[in-house]
Amino acid sequence: MKIFLMVLALASTLVIASEEQASVETVKDSYEFCLDMAADEENKDSAVLFCVNDELKSLGYKPFDSLQAIKSYIKAD
């Protein structure tokens, strides 16, 4: 029973973490990195969006719906 409760507590923590928005600095760093990585890609915007969202999800943050949303979030700081 204790193991079940620990697993349940951990799972709820992960769900809460995935609902959080990353800091502007985290998103900006990820965006700049992904922009450099996608420099030679044919569909650069899609590649950058996928890359940023992939990094954010791996860190437990909420992904963005569009590249414009990422740019707006960074500029809002």
C-alpha positions as a printed NumPy array, in Angstrom:
array([[  0.   ,   0.   ,   0.   ],
       [  2.833,   2.399,   0.803],
       [  4.377,   1.798,  -2.613],
       [  1.066,   2.534,  -4.302],
       [  0.74 ,   5.827,  -2.428],
       [  4.318,   6.818,  -3.322],
       [  3.683,   6.073,  -6.995],
       [  0.432,   8.032,  -6.864],
       [  2.155,  11.006,  -5.214],
       [  4.955,  10.95 ,  -7.775],
       [  2.519,  10.714, -10.681],
       [  0.485,  13.666,  -9.406],
       [  3.68 ,  15.704,  -9.044],
       [  4.587,  14.969, -12.661],
       [  1.125,  16.   , -13.825],
       [  1.385,  19.268, -11.916],
       [  4.859,  19.932, -13.343],
       [  3.639,  19.412, -16.898],
       [  1.034,  22.134, -16.376],
       [  3.621,  24.778, -15.483],
       [  4.975,  27.272, -17.979],
       [  8.747,  27.478, -18.243],
       [ 10.496,  30.711, -17.327],
       [ 11.15 ,  33.233, -20.076],
       [ 14.879,  32.557, -19.751],
       [ 14.405,  28.805, -20.216],
       [ 12.205,  29.311, -23.27 ],
       [ 14.578,  31.899, -24.739],
       [ 17.625,  29.651, -24.259],
       [ 15.794,  26.734, -25.828],
       [ 14.549,  28.885, -28.72 ],
       [ 18.015,  30.234, -29.502],
       [ 19.546,  26.756, -29.349],
       [ 16.848,  25.3  , -31.599],
       [ 17.104,  28.22 , -34.019],
       [ 20.795,  27.453, -34.502],
       [ 20.12 ,  23.723, -34.856],
       [ 17.426,  24.265, -37.496],
       [ 19.386,  26.78 , -39.563],
       [ 19.682,  24.433, -42.552],
       [ 16.258,  22.802, -42.24 ],
       [ 13.835,  23.098, -45.135],
       [ 10.844,  23.85 , -42.881],
       [ 12.692,  25.889, -40.27 ],
       [  9.643,  27.154, -38.329],
       [  8.233,  23.675, -37.767],
       [ 11.642,  22.332, -36.802],
       [ 12.173,  25.096, -34.245],
       [  8.696,  24.641, -32.759],
       [  9.19 ,  20.882, -32.484],
       [ 12.65 ,  21.309, -30.967],
       [ 11.56 ,  23.874, -28.348],
       [  8.49 ,  21.866, -27.371],
       [ 10.521,  18.667, -27.165],
       [ 12.997,  20.302, -24.794],
       [ 10.247,  21.846, -22.672],
       [  8.342,  18.557, -22.411],
       [ 11.51 ,  16.721, -21.405],
       [ 11.912,  19.236, -18.575],
       [  8.279,  18.78 , -17.517],
       [  6.949,  22.075, -18.849],
       [  3.916,  22.876, -20.933],
       [  4.604,  23.094, -24.704],
       [  3.564,  25.986, -26.954],
       [  0.932,  25.833, -29.697],
       [  2.864,  27.876, -32.255],
       [  6.189,  29.514, -32.974],
       [  4.471,  32.906, -32.724],
       [  3.377,  32.041, -29.179],
       [  7.004,  31.313, -28.276],
       [  8.186,  34.607, -29.761],
       [  5.438,  36.552, -27.98 ],
       [  6.25 ,  34.887, -24.657],
       [  9.93 ,  35.766, -25.01 ],
       [  9.18 ,  39.383, -25.96 ],
       [  6.742,  39.811, -23.059],
       [  9.667,  39.812, -20.621]])
